[in-house]
Amino acid sequence: MASTTIETTHAGIGLAPVADAFSGTVNSDVFSMENYGLITFYVHWGVGTTGTTLITVQACDDFTPTTTSAKAFSYKIVTSPDTQGALQAATSSGFTTTAGSNQIYQIEVEAAALGSDGPCVRLNCVEQANAALLGGIIAIQSQPRYAHDQTVVSSS
């Protein structure tokens, strides 16, 4: 039987949804890329018509992180209900989101792009237009280094 997407990816909460998710400077959780070739961050919000955020990708040397380094990446926007934007290339300076409700930004980072500044990665979000955005960040790691089920089965 062929592996399913659920079996070959690893999902994580980068930032739990909250009413003013990107107020000030907010960092996602740090994810190790040692066993994955790609991570896709899903930055999403529902309510928030005027707030904007500068998003950058940071390679991290560990989970603290002790040292970070901004990296180039690819992204696209999805607007309500299912309007797909074009794939964009962002420099290490990142990009600023567009004001408006009901948005998803898909941000892809290849493990190889982290170079010697890795092996970990996170998103750095800096509020540009001060207005609440009800949202969060989900991270999906894919292209596993080892071909086995990436899900964790809990035992009782």
Order of alpha helices (4+ residues) and beta strands (2+ residues): alpha-beta-beta-beta-beta-beta-beta-beta-beta-beta-beta-beta-beta-beta
